[in-house]
């Protein structure tokens, strides 16, 4: 009986890990879409990020800055310098998706 319980627990854990990876992949894809084209204005207009193939000339080069997700989310919510706040135009889920994407794509996620 113990062996069956351990096997079932291992299968459930594997399924949960798989769902988490699928969710992260979906968030990354949504974050990249928002970064490149879907946000208004699109982040790509101002920011350089190699993974996105963008070369903005106003904001910092994100590959050099390497912000973590919390820093990106704060900047999106509050605005910073010439960057406007996206709090009124983006959902919390979309802000989280862009933050995850930028942090991972720039090397800021440790």
N, C-alpha and C positions, 0 to 999 in steps of 0.2 A: 504494500500500500504506500509506503514511504517513497519508493522509487517512482510510482505513478504521480504522486503529489509533486515531487521535485521536477519531473519531466513537464508536467502541466505548468508549474511556476516558471520554468525556463522558457517554455513556448510563449507564455503570456508576456514575459519580459522582452523577448525577442520581438514580438508584435508591437509592443509599446515603443521600443527603440526605433523600429521601422517606421511607425507613424510619426514619431518626432522628427526623423530625418526627412520624411516626405513633407511635413509641415514646414520645416526650415527651408527646403528647396522651393516650396511654393512662395514663402515669404521673400526669399532671395529674388525670385523671378519678378514678383510684384514690386519689390524695392527697386530693382533695376529699371523696370518699366516706368515707374514714377520718376526716378532720377533722370532718365534720358528723355522722356516725352510727356508723361501723363500729368505731372505736377504743373501748376500754373503759377508763376513761370517755372519751366523745367530747370532742375538743378544744373543740368548739362550746359545751360546758357552761360553760367558763371564759373563752374568748377571743372578742373581737370581731374579725370579719374581714368587711368589706363584701362581697367576692366570694362568700363562703359564706352571706351573709345571717344572720350570727350576732351576738348581742349579749351575750356573757358578761360577768360582773361581777367575776370573781376575778382572772384573769390579765391581762397587759398587752393593750392594744389593738394588734393586730398591724399594722394599717394605719399607726399612728403609729411603732411600733418598727421596722418594715421590716427584719426580720432576713434575713441571707443564708442559703442552704441549709445551710452548715456549722454555723451557730449553732443553727438549728432542730434539726438532727440531734443535736448535742451535748445540747441540752435534752431531747430525746426519750429519748436513751440514758441520760443521767445524772440526769435530774430537775433541778429548780431551784426554790428556794423551796417553795411549796406544791404545785408540780407534781411528780407521781410520775414515776419512771423507767418507760419502756415497753419497756425492753430485753428483759424476760422475756415480754412479751405481743405484741410486734410483730416481724416478720421484718426483716432488713436492707433488703430490697426495699421493704417498706411504710414503714419509717422514711425511706428515700430518697424515696419518692413524696410523703409528707407534707411533707418538707423542701423538695422542689422546688415543690410546690403553694403552700405558705405563702410562700416567698421570692418567687415570681413574682406571686401574687395580692396580696401586700402592697406590692409595688414594691421589695422588698429585693434581687432579682436584678438585677444591673447588666449 
